[in-house]
Amino acid sequence: MENKLSKLEIDNITRDILELKNQTAKNIILIGEKLLQIKETLNHGEFLKYLEKKVDYTSRTAQRFIKVYKEFGNVTTLSDLEPSKLISLSKVSRKDREKFIADNDLKNMSCRQIEQAIKETKKSHKIDKIISLKVQTTAMKISVTKNKDDGNISVPNNDISKIYNDTFRMLDEIYLKTSGFYNYIESDLKLTDFESLLISRYFNKEISHVQLEQVIKQNKLNIPFIQDEKEYLKFLKSFNINNSYMHLEYNEETDDYYYYYNILKDHELSYSIVVEYSLENEFYFWKDGVEISQGWSDDKSYICIYLGEKLFAHFNDSKEFRSKIEKLFKIYKLHKKCWMDLIDKYIKEQEKQKREQEKLAYNRSVKDAKFKYIKDDESYLLSTYGVDRNYIRVFKGYKEVAQYIFDVGMNLYNLNFYSTVCMGNFINELVEEAKKKNIVLIHILKLKDVLQKKAKRVYDQYSKEQEEKYNFYHDYDFKSAFDSDIKEKSLDIFDNEELAFLKAMLDDKSLWRKFYTKTAIKIHPDRAASKGQEAVKRAEDQMKLLNAINEKIK
């Protein structure tokens, strides 16, 4: 390989990556560029080890960063976006990206909102493409004859039966090889999976307009029909039909989306794409002509099964899939035990990575917690939720099993937090939530005691600081804030030092209430009665001013 980096150069670049990793989101592009440099230098299979040992990235994360670099390496206007938003934006085709950026306020949108906007964009492309698509698969060659007597077009009954039976066979195959059938339609009209698949075959020109009409009539299907084919296509387009037989694909060469129709996702999860990638991660297993690997489509992971380097089945690996694959193997007479052993190895690796991810997340949570109580395999963490409130997170081992979110404004440094903890309402809710997951919390009652002590210490310390602040001000000579010769009494009579004092009062209403009470007693006109009328008048004016200030503070 030409221009190979030396060990010293790799170490220097690694330091750059680690430094960028801890900086702002705009450096994701630079990280991707540098990771690509490393990947192109290392021999096949070494890049994954490098990621784990040197920079603590998963291969999935590295691939995303590299993709972002390839997509946005020459773009500067998006450098301030968060990494997750930039990764999401890479899913938009180059052709549509400029318009997508112009139409959306990316900086003020959440990642979820951006993902939803991308889905809507893809959906609009999908419907437009369905109408204009040319045949992607070999069309069924069914003879159509014309009835000479009435001029109507008819289709032989045996061909209609074949269309009907073939559609059911395809539906069964999708169920078997993907563990289900996704069926979406924007309409009050409820279409069965079979009816939705039949319409998709019509979109793909596997079934003619006349054939579809005959299938609907003969089998009394719940599909409306219009004789004018152009009007019928417009009518079907309004339903926004989407199902497991329709797959959206992005072509980098043409920079455009197109649809293909297939029982499997055989483009995004093809052997050439998935297995080549999987050779650099832990999710590739093979034995006697069967290969198992992890593929990705629309940011979802799939366990993919290949026979003779061709995709045979795929299942979303975030759900229970072992029993479904076992059933699939039996039906297709793939009885070798070693092939189910491959699935078990995949599941074992999946569980291993899940535990590692849970451990990393747990360690970060412990590190960031404001308070923690850990006993045996139970961990109780008080963490920040949002801006101004706390929540309790409960872990059994490394797995989070329950949480309780306090009211807005309720946190460890709120004086009311101590009384809230003493009430202990959160205990029952945590116990109930854990019980739903068949988890028994042994040390949760002790949590109340230790958290109560912590809250009391914080409360006492805060109260002490406030008392010291109050003691500093409570003997303040309020007379200096008043000039009896000024007829218009307002806050404008205070100098900067006096205004600073009032500002301190505003920071804590309870401090102001104490001050108001003691000052009102001190300057009350009744106390000045023995000093003459002039002293009473001055006291009344002072009291009016004190009340005016109190009203403003309220």
C-alpha positions as CSV (number, residue, x, y, z in Angstrom):
1,M,0.0,0.0,0.0
2,E,1.4,3.4,-1.0
3,N,1.9,6.3,1.4
4,K,1.6,4.1,4.5
5,L,1.8,6.1,7.7
6,S,4.6,5.4,10.2
7,K,3.9,4.3,13.7
8,L,4.8,7.8,15.0
9,E,2.4,9.4,12.5
10,I,-0.4,7.0,13.6
11,D,0.3,7.9,17.2
12,N,0.2,11.7,16.4
13,I,-3.0,11.3,14.5
14,T,-4.5,9.3,17.3
15,R,-3.8,12.1,19.7
16,D,-5.5,14.5,17.3
17,I,-8.6,12.2,17.3
18,L,-8.7,12.0,21.0
19,E,-8.4,15.8,21.3
20,L,-11.1,16.4,18.7
21,K,-13.3,13.8,20.4
22,N,-13.6,16.0,23.4
23,Q,-14.2,19.2,21.5
24,T,-17.3,20.7,19.7
25,A,-19.5,18.9,17.2
26,K,-18.1,20.5,14.2
27,N,-15.0,18.4,14.5
28,I,-16.8,15.3,13.6
29,I,-15.8,15.9,10.0
30,L,-12.2,16.2,10.9
31,I,-12.4,13.0,13.0
32,G,-14.0,11.2,10.0
33,E,-11.1,12.4,7.8
34,K,-8.5,11.2,10.2
35,L,-10.2,7.9,10.8
36,L,-10.3,7.3,7.1
37,Q,-6.5,8.0,6.9
38,I,-5.9,5.3,9.5
39,K,-8.3,2.8,7.9
40,E,-6.6,3.1,4.5
41,T,-3.2,2.5,6.1
42,L,-4.0,-0.5,8.3
43,N,-4.3,-4.0,6.9
44,H,-7.7,-5.7,6.6
45,G,-9.2,-6.6,10.0
46,E,-6.8,-4.3,12.0
47,F,-9.0,-1.2,12.0
48,L,-11.5,-2.6,14.5
49,K,-8.7,-3.4,16.9
50,Y,-7.3,0.0,16.5
51,L,-10.7,1.6,17.3
52,E,-11.1,-0.4,20.4
53,K,-7.6,0.0,21.8
54,K,-6.7,3.5,20.7
55,V,-9.8,5.8,20.5
56,D,-12.6,3.8,22.1
57,Y,-15.0,4.0,19.1
58,T,-17.2,1.2,17.8
59,S,-16.9,0.3,14.2
60,R,-20.4,1.6,13.6
61,T,-19.5,5.0,15.0
62,A,-16.3,5.2,13.0
63,Q,-18.2,4.3,9.8
64,R,-20.7,7.0,10.5
65,F,-18.0,9.6,11.0
66,I,-16.2,8.6,7.9
67,K,-19.5,8.9,6.0
68,V,-20.1,12.4,7.4
69,Y,-16.6,13.4,6.2
70,K,-17.2,12.0,2.7
71,E,-20.6,13.8,2.6
72,F,-19.7,17.1,4.2
73,G,-15.9,17.4,4.0
74,N,-16.2,20.5,1.8
75,V,-19.1,22.1,3.6
76,T,-18.6,24.9,6.1
77,T,-22.1,26.1,6.7
78,L,-23.1,23.1,8.8
79,S,-20.0,22.9,11.0
80,D,-21.8,24.1,14.1
81,L,-24.4,21.4,14.0
82,E,-24.5,18.7,16.7
83,P,-22.8,15.4,15.6
84,S,-26.1,13.4,15.8
85,K,-27.8,16.0,13.6
86,L,-25.0,15.9,11.1
87,I,-25.2,12.1,11.0
88,S,-28.9,12.3,10.4
89,L,-28.4,14.8,7.6
90,S,-26.1,12.5,5.8
91,K,-29.1,10.3,5.1
92,V,-30.6,12.9,2.8
93,S,-29.5,12.6,-0.8
94,R,-27.2,15.2,-2.2
95,K,-29.8,16.1,-4.7
96,D,-32.4,16.9,-2.0
97,R,-30.0,18.1,0.7
98,E,-29.8,21.8,-0.3
99,K,-33.6,22.2,-0.4
100,F,-33.9,20.1,2.9
101,I,-31.5,22.5,4.7
102,A,-33.2,25.6,3.3
103,D,-36.7,24.3,4.3
104,N,-35.8,23.3,7.9
105,D,-34.4,25.2,10.9
106,L,-31.8,22.5,11.7
107,K,-30.2,24.4,14.6
108,N,-33.5,24.7,16.5
109,M,-34.8,21.3,15.6
110,S,-34.3,18.2,17.8
111,C,-32.7,15.1,16.3
112,R,-36.1,13.3,16.4
113,Q,-37.7,16.2,14.5
114,I,-35.0,16.1,11.9
115,E,-35.4,12.3,11.5
116,Q,-39.1,12.8,11.1
117,A,-38.6,15.4,8.4
118,I,-36.2,13.1,6.6
119,K,-38.9,10.3,6.7
120,E,-41.5,12.7,5.3
121,T,-39.1,13.7,2.5
122,K,-38.4,10.1,1.6
123,K,-42.1,9.3,1.7
124,S,-42.9,12.0,-0.8
125,H,-40.2,10.6,-3.1
126,K,-41.7,7.2,-2.6
127,I,-45.2,8.0,-3.8
128,D,-43.9,10.0,-6.8
129,K,-41.6,7.2,-7.8
130,I,-44.3,4.5,-7.5
131,I,-46.3,6.2,-10.3
132,S,-43.4,6.6,-12.7
133,L,-41.4,3.5,-12.1
134,K,-40.6,1.1,-14.9
135,V,-40.7,-2.6,-14.4
136,Q,-38.0,-3.7,-11.9
137,T,-38.7,-7.4,-12.0
138,T,-39.9,-9.7,-14.8
139,A,-43.5,-9.1,-15.4
140,M,-46.0,-12.0,-15.4
141,K,-46.8,-13.0,-18.9
142,I,-50.5,-13.6,-18.8
143,S,-52.5,-13.7,-22.0
144,V,-55.3,-11.2,-22.3
145,T,-58.1,-11.9,-24.8
146,K,-60.8,-9.7,-26.1
147,N,-64.4,-10.7,-26.0
148,K,-65.7,-10.0,-29.6
149,D,-69.4,-9.8,-28.6
150,D,-69.3,-7.0,-25.9
151,G,-65.8,-5.5,-26.5
152,N,-64.8,-6.1,-22.8
153,I,-61.4,-7.4,-21.9
154,S,-61.3,-10.6,-19.9
155,V,-58.7,-12.7,-18.2
156,P,-58.7,-16.5,-18.1
157,N,-59.8,-17.8,-14.7
158,N,-56.8,-20.0,-14.2
159,D,-54.5,-16.9,-14.6
160,I,-56.6,-15.0,-12.0
161,S,-56.3,-18.0,-9.6
162,K,-52.5,-18.0,-10.2
163,I,-52.2,-14.3,-9.4
164,Y,-54.2,-14.9,-6.2
165,N,-52.2,-17.9,-5.1
166,D,-48.9,-16.4,-6.0
167,T,-49.6,-13.3,-3.9
168,F,-50.5,-15.5,-0.9
169,R,-47.3,-17.5,-1.5
170,M,-45.2,-14.3,-1.6
171,L,-46.9,-13.0,1.6
172,D,-46.1,-16.3,3.4
173,E,-42.5,-16.0,2.3
174,I,-42.2,-12.4,3.6
175,Y,-43.6,-13.6,6.9
176,L,-41.1,-16.4,7.1
177,K,-38.0,-14.6,6.0
178,T,-38.5,-11.2,7.7
179,S,-40.6,-12.2,10.7
180,G,-43.6,-10.1,9.7
181,F,-45.2,-7.9,7.1
182,Y,-45.2,-4.1,7.5
183,N,-48.4,-2.5,6.2
184,Y,-49.0,1.2,6.2
185,I,-51.8,3.2,4.5
186,E,-53.0,6.8,5.1
187,S,-56.7,6.1,4.8
188,D,-59.8,5.1,6.7
189,L,-59.9,2.2,4.3
190,K,-58.5,-0.9,6.0
191,L,-56.5,-3.1,3.7
192,T,-55.3,-6.5,4.8
193,D,-51.7,-7.5,4.3
194,F,-52.7,-9.5,1.2
195,E,-54.6,-6.6,-0.3
196,S,-51.7,-4.2,0.3
197,L,-49.3,-6.6,-1.3
198,L,-51.6,-7.1,-4.3
199,I,-51.7,-3.3,-4.9
200,S,-47.9,-3.2,-4.6
201,R,-47.6,-5.9,-7.3
202,Y,-49.9,-3.7,-9.5
203,F,-47.7,-0.7,-8.9
204,N,-44.7,-2.8,-10.1
205,K,-46.7,-3.8,-13.2
206,E,-46.6,-7.5,-12.3
207,I,-50.4,-7.3,-12.5
208,S,-52.3,-5.4,-15.2
209,H,-55.2,-3.1,-14.6
210,V,-57.7,-5.6,-16.0
211,Q,-56.2,-8.5,-14.0
212,L,-56.4,-6.5,-10.8
213,E,-60.1,-5.8,-11.4
214,Q,-60.8,-9.5,-12.0
215,V,-58.9,-10.6,-8.8
216,I,-60.9,-8.0,-6.8
217,K,-64.3,-9.1,-8.2
218,Q,-63.8,-12.8,-8.1
219,N,-62.4,-12.8,-4.5
220,K,-64.6,-9.9,-3.2
221,L,-61.7,-8.0,-1.9
222,N,-62.0,-4.7,0.0
223,I,-60.1,-2.7,-2.7
224,P,-62.0,0.1,-4.5
225,F,-61.6,0.1,-8.3
226,I,-61.8,2.7,-11.0
227,Q,-62.0,1.8,-14.7
228,D,-59.8,4.8,-15.9
229,E,-56.3,3.6,-15.1
230,K,-54.8,7.1,-14.8
231,E,-57.4,8.2,-12.4
232,Y,-57.0,4.9,-10.5
233,L,-53.3,5.5,-10.1
234,K,-54.0,9.0,-8.7
235,F,-56.6,7.5,-6.3
236,L,-54.1,4.9,-5.0
237,K,-51.4,7.5,-4.7
238,S,-53.5,9.4,-2.2
239,F,-53.4,6.4,0.1
240,N,-49.6,6.7,0.5
241,I,-49.3,2.9,0.6
242,N,-46.1,1.5,2.1
243,N,-45.3,-2.1,2.9
244,S,-42.6,-4.8,3.2
245,Y,-42.6,-5.5,-0.5
246,M,-41.5,-1.9,-1.4
247,H,-38.0,-0.8,-0.7
248,L,-36.5,2.7,-1.1
249,E,-32.9,2.8,-2.3
250,Y,-30.5,5.7,-2.7
251,N,-28.2,5.5,-5.7
252,E,-25.0,7.5,-5.1
253,E,-24.0,7.4,-8.8
254,T,-27.3,9.1,-9.9
255,D,-27.7,10.9,-6.6
256,D,-31.4,9.9,-6.5
257,Y,-33.9,7.7,-4.8
258,Y,-35.6,4.8,-6.6
259,Y,-37.9,2.0,-5.6
260,Y,-37.5,-1.7,-6.1
261,Y,-39.9,-4.5,-5.2
262,N,-38.6,-7.6,-3.5
263,I,-39.5,-10.0,-0.7
264,L,-36.3,-9.1,1.0
265,K,-34.3,-5.9,1.5
266,D,-31.7,-7.3,-0.9
267,H,-30.0,-4.0,-1.8
268,E,-29.1,-2.4,1.6
269,L,-28.6,-5.9,3.1
270,S,-26.9,-7.5,0.1
271,Y,-23.9,-9.8,0.6
272,S,-21.4,-7.4,-1.0
273,I,-22.4,-4.6,1.3
274,V,-23.0,-6.4,4.6
275,V,-20.4,-9.1,4.6
276,E,-17.6,-6.9,3.5
277,Y,-18.4,-4.6,6.3
278,S,-19.0,-7.4,8.8
279,L,-15.6,-8.9,8.3
280,E,-14.4,-6.0,10.4
281,N,-16.7,-6.6,13.4
282,E,-17.8,-9.3,15.8
283,F,-21.1,-10.2,14.2
284,Y,-19.8,-12.3,11.3
285,F,-20.1,-16.1,11.6
286,W,-20.1,-18.9,8.9
287,K,-20.2,-22.7,8.6
288,D,-20.8,-25.0,5.6
289,G,-22.1,-22.5,3.2
290,V,-24.3,-20.5,5.6
291,E,-23.1,-17.0,6.6
292,I,-24.5,-14.8,9.4
293,S,-23.8,-11.2,9.7
294,Q,-25.2,-7.9,11.0
295,G,-26.6,-5.4,8.4
296,W,-28.1,-1.9,8.8
297,S,-31.0,-0.2,7.0
298,D,-32.7,3.0,7.9
299,D,-30.6,3.1,11.1
300,K,-31.9,-0.3,12.2
301,S,-29.8,-3.3,12.7
302,Y,-30.7,-6.7,11.2
303,I,-29.4,-10.2,11.5
304,C,-28.8,-11.4,7.9
305,I,-28.6,-15.0,6.7
306,Y,-26.8,-15.8,3.4
307,L,-26.8,-19.0,1.4
308,G,-24.3,-19.2,-1.4
309,E,-23.5,-15.5,-1.0
310,K,-27.1,-14.6,-1.5
311,L,-29.5,-13.0,1.0
312,F,-31.8,-15.7,2.2
313,A,-33.6,-14.0,5.2
314,H,-33.2,-11.0,7.5
315,F,-34.7,-10.2,10.9
316,N,-34.7,-7.0,13.0
317,D,-32.2,-8.0,15.7
318,S,-33.7,-5.7,18.3
319,K,-36.6,-8.3,18.7
320,E,-36.8,-12.0,19.5
321,F,-35.7,-13.7,16.4
322,R,-34.2,-17.1,17.4
323,S,-37.4,-19.1,17.3
324,K,-38.5,-17.6,14.0
325,I,-35.2,-18.5,12.4
326,E,-35.4,-22.0,13.8
327,K,-38.9,-22.3,12.2
328,L,-37.6,-21.0,9.0
329,F,-34.7,-23.5,8.9
330,K,-37.1,-26.4,9.5
331,I,-39.5,-25.4,6.8
332,Y,-36.7,-25.1,4.3
333,K,-35.1,-28.3,5.6
334,L,-31.9,-26.6,6.8
335,H,-31.5,-29.1,9.7
336,K,-27.8,-28.8,10.5
337,K,-27.4,-28.0,14.1
338,C,-24.2,-26.0,13.3
339,W,-26.3,-23.4,11.6
340,M,-28.4,-22.7,14.6
341,D,-25.2,-22.6,16.5
342,L,-24.2,-19.6,14.3
343,I,-27.4,-17.9,15.5
344,D,-26.6,-18.6,19.1
345,K,-23.1,-17.2,18.6
346,Y,-24.6,-14.1,17.1
347,I,-27.0,-13.7,20.1
348,K,-24.1,-14.3,22.6
349,E,-22.1,-11.5,20.9
350,Q,-25.2,-9.3,20.9
351,E,-25.7,-9.8,24.6
352,K,-22.0,-9.3,25.3
353,Q,-22.0,-5.9,23.5
354,K,-25.3,-5.0,25.2
355,R,-23.7,-5.6,28.7
356,E,-20.6,-3.6,27.7
357,Q,-22.8,-0.7,26.5
358,E,-24.9,-0.9,29.7
359,K,-21.6,-0.9,31.8
360,L,-20.3,2.2,30.0
361,A,-23.7,4.0,30.4
362,Y,-23.8,3.0,34.1
363,N,-20.2,4.3,34.8
364,R,-21.0,7.6,33.1
365,S,-24.2,7.9,35.2
366,V,-22.3,7.2,38.5
367,K,-19.7,9.7,37.5
368,D,-22.3,12.5,36.8
369,A,-24.6,11.8,39.8
370,K,-25.0,14.5,42.5
371,F,-25.6,11.8,45.1
372,K,-25.2,8.0,45.0
373,Y,-26.0,5.2,47.3
374,I,-24.6,1.8,46.2
375,K,-25.1,-1.4,48.1
376,D,-24.3,-4.9,46.7
377,D,-25.7,-4.9,43.1
378,E,-28.1,-2.1,43.7
379,S,-27.3,1.5,42.8
380,Y,-29.4,4.6,43.5
381,L,-28.3,7.8,41.8
382,L,-29.6,11.3,42.1
383,S,-29.0,13.0,38.8
384,T,-30.0,16.2,37.0
385,Y,-33.1,16.0,34.9
386,G,-33.6,18.9,32.5
387,V,-32.6,22.2,33.9
388,D,-33.8,22.7,37.4
389,R,-34.9,19.3,38.8
390,N,-33.4,16.0,39.9
391,Y,-34.5,12.4,39.4
392,I,-33.6,9.1,41.0
393,R,-32.2,6.4,38.8
394,V,-32.1,2.8,40.1
395,F,-29.7,0.2,38.7
396,K,-29.6,-3.5,39.3
397,G,-26.1,-4.4,38.2
398,Y,-25.5,-2.3,35.2
399,K,-29.1,-2.3,34.0
400,E,-31.4,0.6,34.8
401,V,-34.7,-0.8,36.3
402,A,-36.6,2.2,37.6
403,Q,-36.6,6.0,37.9
404,Y,-38.5,8.7,39.7
405,I,-38.6,12.3,38.4
406,F,-39.2,15.1,40.9
407,D,-41.5,18.1,40.2
408,V,-40.2,21.1,38.3
409,G,-37.8,23.1,40.4
410,M,-37.3,20.4,42.9
411,N,-33.7,19.5,43.4
412,L,-31.1,18.9,46.1
413,Y,-30.5,22.6,46.6
414,N,-34.2,23.5,46.9
415,L,-35.1,24.1,50.6
416,N,-38.3,22.1,50.1
417,F,-36.4,19.1,48.8
418,Y,-35.7,17.9,52.4
419,S,-39.4,17.8,53.3
420,T,-40.2,16.1,50.0
421,V,-37.7,13.3,50.7
422,C,-39.0,12.9,54.2
423,M,-42.5,12.2,52.8
424,G,-41.0,9.4,50.8
425,N,-43.6,9.2,48.1
426,F,-40.9,8.2,45.5
427,I,-40.2,4.9,47.3
428,N,-43.4,3.2,46.4
429,E,-43.2,4.3,42.8
430,L,-39.7,3.0,42.4
431,V,-40.7,-0.3,44.0
432,E,-43.7,-0.7,41.7
433,E,-41.7,0.1,38.5
434,A,-39.0,-2.4,39.4
435,K,-41.6,-5.0,40.3
436,K,-43.1,-4.8,36.7
437,K,-39.7,-6.0,35.5
438,N,-39.6,-8.8,38.2
439,I,-36.9,-6.9,40.1
440,V,-37.0,-6.8,44.0
441,L,-35.2,-3.9,45.5
442,I,-33.6,-4.9,48.8
443,H,-31.9,-1.7,49.9
444,I,-34.5,0.9,48.8
445,L,-35.7,1.7,52.4
446,K,-32.1,2.5,53.4
447,L,-32.0,4.9,50.4
448,K,-34.6,7.1,52.0
449,D,-32.5,7.4,55.2
450,V,-29.2,8.3,53.5
451,L,-30.9,10.7,51.0
452,Q,-32.8,12.3,53.8
453,K,-29.5,12.9,55.7
454,K,-27.9,14.3,52.6
455,A,-30.8,16.6,51.9
456,K,-30.8,17.8,55.6
457,R,-27.0,18.6,55.4
458,V,-27.6,20.7,52.3
459,Y,-30.6,22.3,53.8
460,D,-28.8,23.2,57.0
461,Q,-25.8,24.6,55.1
462,Y,-28.0,26.7,52.8
463,S,-30.1,27.9,55.7
464,K,-26.9,28.9,57.6
465,E,-25.7,30.9,54.6
466,Q,-29.0,32.7,54.2
467,E,-29.1,33.4,58.0
468,E,-25.7,35.0,57.8
469,K,-26.8,37.1,54.8
470,Y,-29.9,38.1,56.8
471,N,-27.9,39.0,59.9
472,F,-25.7,41.2,57.7
473,Y,-28.7,43.2,56.5
474,H,-31.4,43.0,59.2
475,D,-30.0,46.0,61.1
476,Y,-29.7,48.1,58.0
477,D,-30.9,51.7,58.7
478,F,-34.0,52.0,56.6
479,K,-34.1,55.7,57.3
480,S,-31.2,56.3,55.0
481,A,-33.4,55.1,52.1
482,F,-35.8,58.0,52.8
483,D,-35.7,61.7,52.3
484,S,-38.7,63.4,54.0
485,D,-38.3,66.4,51.8
486,I,-39.1,64.3,48.6
487,K,-42.8,64.3,47.9
488,E,-42.8,61.6,45.3
489,K,-41.8,58.4,47.0
490,S,-40.4,55.8,44.6
491,L,-37.5,53.3,44.2
492,D,-35.5,56.1,42.4
493,I,-34.5,57.5,45.7
494,F,-32.1,54.6,46.4
495,D,-28.4,54.8,45.6
496,N,-26.5,51.9,44.0
497,E,-25.5,50.3,47.3
498,E,-29.1,50.4,48.5
499,L,-30.4,48.9,45.2
500,A,-27.8,46.1,45.5
501,F,-29.3,45.3,48.9
502,L,-32.8,45.2,47.5
503,K,-31.6,43.0,44.7
504,A,-30.2,40.5,47.3
505,M,-33.7,40.6,48.9
506,L,-35.2,39.7,45.5
507,D,-33.0,36.6,45.3
508,D,-34.7,35.1,48.3
509,K,-38.4,36.0,49.0
510,S,-38.2,34.4,52.4
511,L,-35.3,36.7,53.4
512,W,-37.3,39.7,52.3
513,R,-40.4,38.6,54.4
514,K,-38.3,38.3,57.5
515,F,-36.7,41.7,56.8
516,Y,-40.1,43.3,56.1
517,T,-41.6,42.0,59.4
518,K,-38.8,43.2,61.6
519,T,-38.4,46.6,59.8
520,A,-42.2,47.2,60.0
521,I,-42.1,46.7,63.7
522,K,-39.1,48.9,64.1
523,I,-40.5,51.9,62.1
524,H,-44.2,51.6,62.9
525,P,-45.8,55.0,63.7
526,D,-47.1,53.8,67.0
527,R,-43.6,53.5,68.3
528,A,-42.9,57.1,67.4
529,A,-46.0,58.5,69.1
530,S,-44.0,59.6,72.2
531,K,-41.5,61.5,70.0
532,G,-44.0,64.0,68.7
533,Q,-46.0,64.7,65.6
534,E,-43.1,65.2,63.3
535,A,-41.6,61.8,64.3
536,V,-45.0,60.1,63.7
537,K,-45.3,61.8,60.2
538,R,-41.8,60.6,59.3
539,A,-42.6,57.1,60.5
540,E,-45.8,57.0,58.5
541,D,-43.9,58.1,55.3
542,Q,-41.3,55.4,56.0
543,M,-44.1,52.8,56.4
544,K,-45.7,53.9,53.2
545,L,-42.5,53.5,51.4
546,L,-41.8,50.1,52.9
547,N,-45.3,48.9,51.8
548,A,-44.7,50.3,48.3
549,I,-41.5,48.4,48.0
550,N,-43.2,45.2,49.3
551,E,-45.9,45.6,46.7
552,K,-43.3,45.9,43.9
553,I,-41.4,42.9,45.2
554,K,-44.6,40.8,45.3
